[in-house]
Amino acid sequence: MKVKIFDESHEKDLETRVNEFLKELKGDLVDIKFSTAISMFGEEQIYCFTAMIIYTS
């Protein structure tokens, strides 16, 4: 098994990258884990959207 991790600051960017990866995937998809985190930097909110794809090659 292998994993691929994606980290983006916008959910649409994450969606695009995951879909592109899945289009090219030669093995079998096992699972996708998704997470969202938010933090503050001064007055600014910073979002982090991550996905971990578990697959076989």
N, CA, C and O atoms as a GROMACS GRO file, in nm:
protein
  228
    1MET      N    1   0.083  -0.118   0.000
    1MET     CA    2   0.000   0.000   0.000
    1MET      C    3   0.087   0.124   0.000
    1MET      O    4   0.202   0.122   0.046
    2LYS      N    5   0.031   0.233  -0.053
    2LYS     CA    6   0.098   0.361  -0.056
    2LYS      C    7   0.000   0.469  -0.014
    2LYS      O    8  -0.122   0.448  -0.013
    3VAL      N    9   0.054   0.586   0.022
    3VAL     CA   10  -0.030   0.702   0.053
    3VAL      C   11   0.020   0.823  -0.025
    3VAL      O   12   0.138   0.834  -0.057
    4LYS      N   13  -0.072   0.912  -0.055
    4LYS     CA   14  -0.040   1.041  -0.116
    4LYS      C   15  -0.116   1.145  -0.035
    4LYS      O   16  -0.235   1.130  -0.010
    5ILE      N   17  -0.046   1.250   0.007
    5ILE     CA   18  -0.107   1.354   0.090
    5ILE      C   19  -0.110   1.486   0.014
    5ILE      O   20  -0.011   1.525  -0.048
    6PHE      N   21  -0.224   1.551   0.019
    6PHE     CA   22  -0.243   1.681  -0.043
    6PHE      C   23  -0.279   1.782   0.065
    6PHE      O   24  -0.352   1.750   0.159
    7ASP      N   25  -0.228   1.905   0.052
    7ASP     CA   26  -0.253   2.011   0.149
    7ASP      C   27  -0.274   2.140   0.071
    7ASP      O   28  -0.184   2.186   0.000
    8GLU      N   29  -0.392   2.200   0.084
    8GLU     CA   30  -0.425   2.323   0.012
    8GLU      C   31  -0.495   2.421   0.106
    8GLU      O   32  -0.552   2.383   0.208
    9SER      N   33  -0.489   2.548   0.069
    9SER     CA   34  -0.556   2.650   0.151
    9SER      C   35  -0.698   2.679   0.103
    9SER      O   36  -0.772   2.751   0.170
   10HIS      N   37  -0.736   2.624  -0.012
   10HIS     CA   38  -0.873   2.639  -0.062
   10HIS      C   39  -0.928   2.502  -0.097
   10HIS      O   40  -0.858   2.420  -0.156
   11GLU      N   41  -1.054   2.477  -0.061
   11GLU     CA   42  -1.113   2.346  -0.083
   11GLU      C   43  -1.123   2.311  -0.231
   11GLU      O   44  -1.108   2.194  -0.267
   12LYS      N   45  -1.147   2.408  -0.318
   12LYS     CA   46  -1.156   2.381  -0.462
   12LYS      C   47  -1.020   2.338  -0.518
   12LYS      O   48  -1.013   2.253  -0.607
   13ASP      N   49  -0.912   2.397  -0.466
   13ASP     CA   50  -0.778   2.355  -0.508
   13ASP      C   51  -0.751   2.211  -0.469
   13ASP      O   52  -0.694   2.134  -0.546
   14LEU      N   53  -0.792   2.175  -0.349
   14LEU     CA   54  -0.776   2.037  -0.302
   14LEU      C   55  -0.856   1.942  -0.390
   14LEU      O   56  -0.807   1.837  -0.431
   15GLU      N   57  -0.979   1.979  -0.418
   15GLU     CA   58  -1.065   1.896  -0.503
   15GLU      C   59  -1.001   1.873  -0.640
   15GLU      O   60  -1.001   1.761  -0.690
   16THR      N   61  -0.948   1.978  -0.699
   16THR     CA   62  -0.883   1.967  -0.830
   16THR      C   63  -0.763   1.874  -0.825
   16THR      O   64  -0.749   1.786  -0.910
   17ARG      N   65  -0.678   1.893  -0.727
   17ARG     CA   66  -0.556   1.809  -0.717
   17ARG      C   67  -0.588   1.662  -0.692
   17ARG      O   68  -0.524   1.573  -0.749
   18VAL      N   69  -0.689   1.636  -0.606
   18VAL     CA   70  -0.727   1.498  -0.578
   18VAL      C   71  -0.786   1.434  -0.704
   18VAL      O   72  -0.753   1.320  -0.738
   19ASN      N   73  -0.874   1.506  -0.773
   19ASN     CA   74  -0.934   1.452  -0.895
   19ASN      C   75  -0.829   1.424  -1.002
   19ASN      O   76  -0.838   1.323  -1.072
   20GLU      N   77  -0.730   1.512  -1.016
   20GLU     CA   78  -0.623   1.489  -1.113
   20GLU      C   79  -0.542   1.365  -1.077
   20GLU      O   80  -0.507   1.286  -1.165
   21PHE      N   81  -0.514   1.348  -0.948
   21PHE     CA   82  -0.439   1.230  -0.904
   21PHE      C   83  -0.519   1.102  -0.932
   21PHE      O   84  -0.464   1.004  -0.981
   22LEU      N   85  -0.648   1.105  -0.901
   22LEU     CA   86  -0.730   0.986  -0.919
   22LEU      C   87  -0.746   0.949  -1.067
   22LEU      O   88  -0.757   0.831  -1.100
   23LYS      N   89  -0.747   1.048  -1.155
   23LYS     CA   90  -0.754   1.021  -1.300
   23LYS      C   91  -0.634   0.941  -1.347
   23LYS      O   92  -0.647   0.855  -1.434
   24GLU      N   93  -0.517   0.969  -1.289
   24GLU     CA   94  -0.393   0.905  -1.332
   24GLU      C   95  -0.358   0.781  -1.250
   24GLU      O   96  -0.260   0.713  -1.280
   25LEU      N   97  -0.437   0.751  -1.147
   25LEU     CA   98  -0.408   0.638  -1.058
   25LEU      C   99  -0.412   0.506  -1.135
   25LEU      O  100  -0.513   0.472  -1.197
   26LYS      N  101  -0.302   0.432  -1.131
   26LYS     CA  102  -0.292   0.304  -1.201
   26LYS      C  103  -0.332   0.186  -1.112
   26LYS      O  104  -0.367   0.080  -1.162
   27GLY      N  105  -0.327   0.206  -0.980
   27GLY     CA  106  -0.361   0.098  -0.887
   27GLY      C  107  -0.507   0.107  -0.844
   27GLY      O  108  -0.590   0.162  -0.916
   28ASP      N  109  -0.535   0.052  -0.728
   28ASP     CA  110  -0.670   0.052  -0.673
   28ASP      C  111  -0.680   0.148  -0.556
   28ASP      O  112  -0.591   0.154  -0.471
   29LEU      N  113  -0.786   0.224  -0.553
   29LEU     CA  114  -0.814   0.315  -0.443
   29LEU      C  115  -0.862   0.234  -0.323
   29LEU      O  116  -0.952   0.151  -0.335
   30VAL      N  117  -0.801   0.259  -0.207
   30VAL     CA  118  -0.841   0.191  -0.083
   30VAL      C  119  -0.929   0.282   0.000
   30VAL      O  120  -1.036   0.240   0.046
   31ASP      N  121  -0.885   0.408   0.021
   31ASP     CA  122  -0.962   0.500   0.107
   31ASP      C  123  -0.913   0.643   0.084
   31ASP      O  124  -0.801   0.665   0.037
   32ILE      N  125  -0.997   0.739   0.120
   32ILE     CA  126  -0.959   0.879   0.120
   32ILE      C  127  -0.999   0.937   0.256
   32ILE      O  128  -1.114   0.926   0.297
   33LYS      N  129  -0.903   0.999   0.323
   33LYS     CA  130  -0.928   1.066   0.451
   33LYS      C  131  -0.921   1.216   0.426
   33LYS      O  132  -0.831   1.264   0.356
   34PHE      N  133  -1.014   1.291   0.482
   34PHE     CA  134  -1.022   1.435   0.461
   34PHE      C  135  -1.021   1.506   0.595
   34PHE      O  136  -1.080   1.459   0.693
   35SER      N  137  -0.953   1.622   0.599
   35SER     CA  138  -0.947   1.699   0.723
   35SER      C  139  -0.945   1.848   0.692
   35SER      O  140  -0.892   1.890   0.589
   36THR      N  141  -1.003   1.925   0.782
   36THR     CA  142  -1.001   2.071   0.771
   36THR      C  143  -0.951   2.128   0.903
   36THR      O  144  -0.992   2.083   1.011
   37ALA      N  145  -0.863   2.226   0.894
   37ALA     CA  146  -0.813   2.294   1.015
   37ALA      C  147  -0.817   2.444   0.989
   37ALA      O  148  -0.807   2.490   0.876
   38ILE      N  149  -0.833   2.519   1.098
   38ILE     CA  150  -0.834   2.665   1.088
   38ILE      C  151  -0.747   2.721   1.200
   38ILE      O  152  -0.747   2.669   1.312
   39SER      N  153  -0.674   2.827   1.169
   39SER     CA  154  -0.594   2.893   1.272
   39SER      C  155  -0.601   3.043   1.250
   39SER      O  156  -0.645   3.090   1.145
   40MET      N  157  -0.558   3.115   1.349
   40MET     CA  158  -0.557   3.261   1.341
   40MET      C  159  -0.412   3.309   1.335
   40MET      O  160  -0.326   3.259   1.406
   41PHE      N  161  -0.388   3.406   1.248
   41PHE     CA  162  -0.258   3.471   1.237
   41PHE      C  163  -0.287   3.621   1.241
   41PHE      O  164  -0.316   3.682   1.138
   42GLY      N  165  -0.277   3.677   1.359
   42GLY     CA  166  -0.320   3.816   1.377
   42GLY      C  167  -0.471   3.824   1.360
   42GLY      O  168  -0.545   3.757   1.432
   43GLU      N  169  -0.516   3.903   1.266
   43GLU     CA  170  -0.660   3.915   1.236
   43GLU      C  171  -0.704   3.820   1.125
   43GLU      O  172  -0.823   3.811   1.094
   44GLU      N  173  -0.608   3.750   1.066
   44GLU     CA  174  -0.637   3.667   0.949
   44GLU      C  175  -0.667   3.522   0.990
   44GLU      O  176  -0.598   3.464   1.073
   45GLN      N  177  -0.771   3.464   0.929
   45GLN     CA  178  -0.801   3.323   0.946
   45GLN      C  179  -0.731   3.246   0.836
   45GLN      O  180  -0.737   3.282   0.718
   46ILE      N  181  -0.664   3.139   0.876
   46ILE     CA  182  -0.592   3.056   0.780
   46ILE      C  183  -0.656   2.917   0.780
   46ILE      O  184  -0.666   2.852   0.884
   47TYR      N  185  -0.697   2.873   0.662
   47TYR     CA  186  -0.760   2.742   0.648
   47TYR      C  187  -0.661   2.644   0.588
   47TYR      O  188  -0.574   2.682   0.509
   48CYS      N  189  -0.674   2.519   0.627
   48CYS     CA  190  -0.590   2.413   0.574
   48CYS      C  191  -0.681   2.293   0.543
   48CYS      O  192  -0.741   2.235   0.634
   49PHE      N  193  -0.690   2.258   0.417
   49PHE     CA  194  -0.770   2.145   0.372
   49PHE      C  195  -0.674   2.036   0.328
   49PHE      O  196  -0.590   2.059   0.240
   50THR      N  197  -0.685   1.918   0.387
   50THR     CA  198  -0.593   1.810   0.355
   50THR      C  199  -0.670   1.683   0.318
   50THR      O  200  -0.783   1.660   0.363
   51ALA      N  201  -0.606   1.604   0.235
   51ALA     CA  202  -0.661   1.473   0.198
   51ALA      C  203  -0.546   1.374   0.193
   51ALA      O  204  -0.438   1.404   0.143
   52MET      N  205  -0.572   1.256   0.244
   52MET     CA  206  -0.476   1.147   0.234
   52MET      C  207  -0.542   1.035   0.154
   52MET      O  208  -0.648   0.983   0.191
   53ILE      N  209  -0.480   1.001   0.045
   53ILE     CA  210  -0.532   0.894  -0.040
   53ILE      C  211  -0.450   0.768  -0.015
   53ILE      O  212  -0.328   0.769  -0.027
   54ILE      N  213  -0.518   0.662   0.019
   54ILE     CA  214  -0.454   0.533   0.042
   54ILE      C  215  -0.486   0.446  -0.080
   54ILE      O  216  -0.602   0.431  -0.118
   55TYR      N  217  -0.380   0.390  -0.141
   55TYR     CA  218  -0.402   0.314  -0.264
   55TYR      C  219  -0.298   0.203  -0.277
   55TYR      O  220  -0.198   0.200  -0.205
   56THR      N  221  -0.324   0.112  -0.368
   56THR     CA  222  -0.227   0.007  -0.400
   56THR      C  223  -0.172   0.036  -0.539
   56THR      O  224  -0.240   0.094  -0.623
   57SER      N  225  -0.049  -0.005  -0.561
   57SER     CA  226   0.012   0.022  -0.692
   57SER      C  227   0.028  -0.104  -0.772
   57SER      O  228   0.078  -0.101  -0.884
   0.00000   0.00000   0.00000
